[in-house]
Amino acid sequence: MNTLNSYISEITALITEAGHEAKGAVEQAAAQLADRIAEGGIIHLFGSGHSQLLAQEGFFRAGSLACVQPISIGPLMLHEGALLSSKNEKDPEFSKTFLTSLDIRPEDVVIIISNSGRNPVPIDMAEYANTQGAYTVSIQSLLYTEKEHPSRHSSSKRLEALVSTVLDTKVLPGDGIMHIDGIQCGPASSVIGNALLHALFCEVVVRMSENGMEPPVFKSGNIEGNDTHNNALVAHYSDRIDF
């Protein structure tokens, strides 16, 4: 067995499948994002544990939108303790420690990343963003079903019931796409989630360009001559984004 080729083959097939099925959802979300960016809104990215890595993925990087703000809550992030992060995400009271301090406005977008879509904190985030009038998107696997993976939230609602648009990663429960000697391994959620996130942002660039607007996209800081462009974007969004 060529493990490298097998993993690459499986992840490529899953990206293709998820991308094909997400086409309509990506187009729907991109239209909203483009309009809201044009109105001065920004995009908040939220996740906990490994999902928080995706929240950092779209932030302040070459080729990505400049109007992206990760919601970084230390006790939900791996660097402050993986066990603590997992515990806090499941704590029905934890969201009370930070939600109302967030600057989420009606013209904004909140993208919530949660592979299972069942834990209280991501669901609380979706509920709060909705009350603020923001447009909500989730990146999650709908193969985690209500029957087999019921909500841990007091409302009994799963994440997909609370967002305007779902980008379905189609990742198997347990995350791994490889089965070796009865062991499920080879996580896929971060790879597929990243692909869908950047595909969404690329579609936003298309929409804004078609509407005659210049998309706010960072250029590489390692290519000479790009600093002026990037510094202008930072100055434009620095009142709302912590660069």
RODO-2510 file (C-alpha; in nm, 4 decimals, decimal comma):
residues 243
     n   res          X          Y          Z
     1     m     0,0000     0,0000     0,0000
     2     n     0,1333     0,3415    -0,0989
     3     t    -0,0023     0,5408     0,1938
     4     l     0,0988     0,8804     0,0530
     5     n    -0,0767     0,8221    -0,2787
     6     s    -0,3800     0,6724    -0,1057
     7     y    -0,4277     0,9725     0,1221
     8     i    -0,3752     1,2188    -0,1627
     9     s    -0,6211     1,0259    -0,3783
    10     e    -0,8859     1,0144    -0,1042
    11     i    -0,8514     1,3805    -0,0072
    12     t    -0,8586     1,4906    -0,3716
    13     a    -1,1760     1,2941    -0,4325
    14     l    -1,3382     1,4431    -0,1233
    15     i    -1,2404     1,7988    -0,2169
    16     t    -1,3910     1,7420    -0,5604
    17     e    -1,7130     1,5991    -0,4185
    18     a    -1,7535     1,8650    -0,1498
    19     g    -1,6698     2,1437    -0,3933
    20     h    -1,9190     2,0202    -0,6509
    21     e    -2,2014     1,9950    -0,3974
    22     a    -2,1161     2,3277    -0,2314
    23     k    -2,1351     2,5267    -0,5552
    24     g    -2,4806     2,6705    -0,4905
    25     a    -2,4076     2,7462    -0,1263
    26     v    -2,0789     2,9175    -0,2144
    27     e    -2,2508     3,1340    -0,4751
    28     q    -2,5294     3,2254    -0,2325
    29     a    -2,2880     3,3170     0,0448
    30     a    -2,0489     3,5022    -0,1882
    31     a    -2,3267     3,7322    -0,3068
    32     q    -2,3995     3,8270     0,0540
    33     l    -2,0322     3,8715     0,1421
    34     a    -1,9656     4,0911    -0,1598
    35     d    -2,2628     4,3159    -0,0801
    36     r    -2,1734     4,3452     0,2864
    37     i    -1,8071     4,4205     0,2205
    38     a    -1,9221     4,6938    -0,0178
    39     e    -2,1345     4,8337     0,2675
    40     g    -1,8312     4,8462     0,4974
    41     g    -1,8828     4,5133     0,6722
    42     i    -1,6132     4,2692     0,7716
    43     i    -1,5925     3,8898     0,7941
    44     h    -1,5507     3,7291     1,1354
    45     l    -1,4124     3,3744     1,1483
    46     f    -1,4818     3,1625     1,4552
    47     g    -1,3880     2,8145     1,5669
    48     s    -1,2436     2,6363     1,8663
    49     g    -0,9747     2,3707     1,8917
    50     h    -0,8556     2,2660     1,5487
    51     s    -1,1423     2,4602     1,3913
    52     q    -0,9723     2,7733     1,5251
    53     l    -0,6859     2,7038     1,2865
    54     l    -0,9255     2,7749     1,0007
    55     a    -1,0276     3,0990     1,1700
    56     q    -0,6627     3,2034     1,1472
    57     e    -0,6257     3,0676     0,7930
    58     g    -0,8003     3,3513     0,6121
    59     f    -0,6475     3,6287     0,8208
    60     f    -0,3758     3,8682     0,7003
    61     r    -0,2397     3,6480     0,4269
    62     a    -0,1420     3,6892     0,0663
    63     g    -0,4279     3,6169    -0,1699
    64     s    -0,6967     3,6414     0,0979
    65     l    -0,9467     3,9154     0,1726
    66     a    -0,8167     4,1935     0,3968
    67     c    -1,1513     4,2419     0,5723
    68     v    -1,1173     3,9238     0,7803
    69     q    -1,1079     3,9216     1,1601
    70     p    -1,0510     3,5936     1,3476
    71     i    -1,2354     3,5686     1,6770
    72     s    -0,9539     3,4392     1,8953
    73     i    -1,0638     3,3339     2,2429
    74     g    -0,7605     3,1990     2,4292
    75     p    -0,9346     2,9295     2,6381
    76     l    -1,0874     2,7883     2,3170
    77     m    -0,7522     2,7671     2,1389
    78     l    -0,5059     2,4799     2,1430
    79     h    -0,2071     2,6796     2,2635
    80     e    -0,3725     2,7410     2,6005
    81     g    -0,4472     2,3716     2,6429
    82     a    -0,6092     2,1193     2,4114
    83     l    -0,8094     1,9542     2,6898
    84     l    -0,9245     2,2930     2,8184
    85     s    -1,0316     2,3991     2,4705
    86     s    -1,2366     2,0840     2,4232
    87     k    -1,3942     2,1200     2,7660
    88     n    -1,4860     2,4853     2,7151
    89     e    -1,6431     2,4263     2,3734
    90     k    -1,8861     2,1843     2,5377
    91     d    -1,9577     2,4095     2,8370
    92     p    -2,3075     2,5606     2,8004
    93     e    -2,2030     2,8593     3,0109
    94     f    -1,8697     2,9432     2,8514
    95     s    -2,0029     3,1719     2,5764
    96     k    -2,1217     3,4146     2,8417
    97     t    -1,7577     3,5003     2,9118
    98     f    -1,6968     3,6626     2,5720
    99     l    -1,9955     3,6918     2,3363
   100     t    -2,1215     4,0350     2,4360
   101     s    -1,7707     4,1821     2,4068
   102     l    -1,7605     4,1095     2,0319
   103     d    -1,8091     4,3919     1,7831
   104     i    -2,0453     4,2219     1,5375
   105     r    -2,2579     4,4569     1,3311
   106     p    -2,5562     4,4130     1,0957
   107     e    -2,3396     4,4654     0,7881
   108     d    -2,0971     4,1903     0,8941
   109     v    -2,0592     3,8207     0,8161
   110     v    -1,9787     3,5532     1,0743
   111     i    -1,8358     3,2228     0,9506
   112     i    -1,8492     2,9508     1,2141
   113     i    -1,6297     2,6434     1,1751
   114     s    -1,7376     2,3321     1,3640
   115     n    -1,6814     1,9870     1,2182
   116     s    -1,9588     1,8185     1,4161
   117     g    -2,1933     2,1177     1,4530
   118     r    -2,3173     1,9878     1,7885
   119     n    -2,1279     2,1724     2,0637
   120     p    -2,2754     2,4652     2,2597
   121     v    -2,0163     2,7362     2,1945
   122     p    -2,0337     2,7396     1,8100
   123     i    -2,4126     2,7244     1,8331
   124     d    -2,4169     3,0143     2,0804
   125     m    -2,1967     3,2083     1,8386
   126     a    -2,4445     3,1534     1,5551
   127     e    -2,7370     3,2590     1,7734
   128     y    -2,5586     3,5736     1,8880
   129     a    -2,4476     3,6715     1,5367
   130     n    -2,8070     3,6334     1,4206
   131     t    -2,9328     3,8630     1,6951
   132     q    -2,6792     4,1228     1,5784
   133     g    -2,8189     4,1036     1,2246
   134     a    -2,5039     3,9541     1,0713
   135     y    -2,5106     3,7013     0,7893
   136     t    -2,4070     3,3606     0,9188
   137     v    -2,2251     3,0778     0,7411
   138     s    -2,1071     2,7458     0,8794
   139     i    -1,8315     2,5151     0,7616
   140     q    -1,9236     2,1725     0,8956
   141     s    -1,9913     1,8129     0,7992
   142     l    -2,3583     1,7271     0,7618
   143     l    -2,2664     1,3607     0,7916
   144     y    -2,2847     1,4309     1,1636
   145     t    -2,6605     1,3847     1,1906
   146     e    -2,9148     1,4717     1,4562
   147     k    -2,9997     1,1038     1,4990
   148     e    -2,6468     0,9834     1,5659
   149     h    -2,4833     1,3066     1,6870
   150     p    -2,7521     1,5116     1,8652
   151     s    -2,6955     1,8677     1,9732
   152     r    -2,5329     1,9313     2,3098
   153     h    -2,6970     2,2754     2,3211
   154     s    -2,9827     2,3518     2,5592
   155     s    -3,2043     2,4391     2,2610
   156     s    -3,1461     2,0911     2,1100
   157     k    -3,0623     2,2679     1,7818
   158     r    -2,7576     2,1820     1,5769
   159     l    -2,5446     2,4463     1,4050
   160     e    -2,6913     2,3950     1,0577
   161     a    -3,0344     2,4971     1,1883
   162     l    -2,9074     2,8392     1,2941
   163     v    -2,7016     2,9682     1,0005
   164     s    -2,8103     3,1169     0,6700
   165     t    -2,5742     2,9050     0,4592
   166     v    -2,3962     2,5755     0,5231
   167     l    -2,0750     2,4764     0,3456
   168     d    -2,0750     2,0991     0,3885
   169     t    -1,7299     1,9415     0,4063
   170     k    -1,8773     1,5904     0,3752
   171     v    -1,6104     1,4620     0,6127
   172     l    -1,6890     1,1283     0,7764
   173     p    -1,7589     1,1288     1,1515
   174     g    -1,4268     1,0650     1,3200
   175     d    -1,2539     1,2899     1,0629
   176     g    -1,0122     1,0332     0,9196
   177     i    -1,0432     0,9299     0,5558
   178     m    -0,8013     0,6386     0,5818
   179     h    -0,8628     0,3004     0,7429
   180     i    -0,5411     0,1116     0,8134
   181     d    -0,5593    -0,2168     1,0016
   182     g    -0,8950    -0,1108     1,1439
   183     i    -0,7652     0,2313     1,2530
   184     q    -0,9363     0,5444     1,1200
   185     c    -0,6703     0,8063     1,0493
   186     g    -0,5749     1,0838     0,8091
   187     p    -0,7862     1,3826     0,9248
   188     a    -0,9669     1,5675     0,6474
   189     s    -1,1741     1,8447     0,8024
   190     s    -0,9003     2,1104     0,7994
   191     v    -0,8030     2,0390     0,4385
   192     i    -1,1606     2,0444     0,3091
   193     g    -1,2579     2,3390     0,5276
   194     n    -0,9652     2,5440     0,3994
   195     a    -1,0528     2,4595     0,0409
   196     l    -1,4151     2,5684     0,0838
   197     l    -1,3162     2,8849     0,2713
   198     h    -1,0760     3,0017     0,0024
   199     a    -1,3134     2,8992    -0,2759
   200     l    -1,5751     3,1201    -0,1094
   201     f    -1,3345     3,4123    -0,0867
   202     c    -1,2362     3,3689    -0,4530
   203     e    -1,6035     3,3786    -0,5494
   204     v    -1,6361     3,7021    -0,3505
   205     v    -1,3513     3,8477    -0,5573
   206     v    -1,5393     3,7495    -0,8738
   207     r    -1,8634     3,9091    -0,7513
   208     m    -1,6995     4,2331    -0,6472
   209     s    -1,5034     4,2602    -0,9721
   210     e    -1,8187     4,2012    -1,1744
   211     n    -1,9881     4,4786    -0,9760
   212     g    -1,7104     4,7224    -1,0601
   213     m    -1,5539     4,7201    -0,7133
   214     e    -1,1915     4,6540    -0,6275
   215     p    -1,1775     4,3472    -0,4009
   216     p    -0,9697     4,4119    -0,0869
   217     v    -0,7120     4,1357    -0,1343
   218     f    -0,3707     4,1295     0,0279
   219     k    -0,0654     4,0804    -0,1925
   220     s     0,2457     3,8913    -0,0867
   221     g     0,4686     4,0926     0,1443
   222     n     0,7648     3,8962     0,0088
   223     i     0,7343     4,0485    -0,3383
   224     e     0,8886     4,3902    -0,3827
   225     g     0,6474     4,6780    -0,4350
   226     n     0,3465     4,5293    -0,2546
   227     d     0,3872     4,7053     0,0805
   228     t     0,2112     5,0221    -0,0291
   229     h    -0,0951     4,8252    -0,1408
   230     n    -0,1076     4,6180     0,1771
   231     n    -0,0462     4,9121     0,4090
   232     a    -0,3397     5,0954     0,2539
   233     l    -0,5690     4,7989     0,3233
   234     v    -0,4468     4,7743     0,6815
   235     a    -0,5101     5,1461     0,7330
   236     h    -0,8585     5,1121     0,5843
   237     y    -0,9661     4,8274     0,8135
   238     s    -0,7593     4,8946     1,1254
   239     d    -1,0499     5,0593     1,3050
   240     r    -1,2248     4,7213     1,3146
   241     i    -0,9563     4,4580     1,2684
   242     d    -0,6647     4,3893     1,5011
   243     f    -0,3757     4,3469     1,2579
***
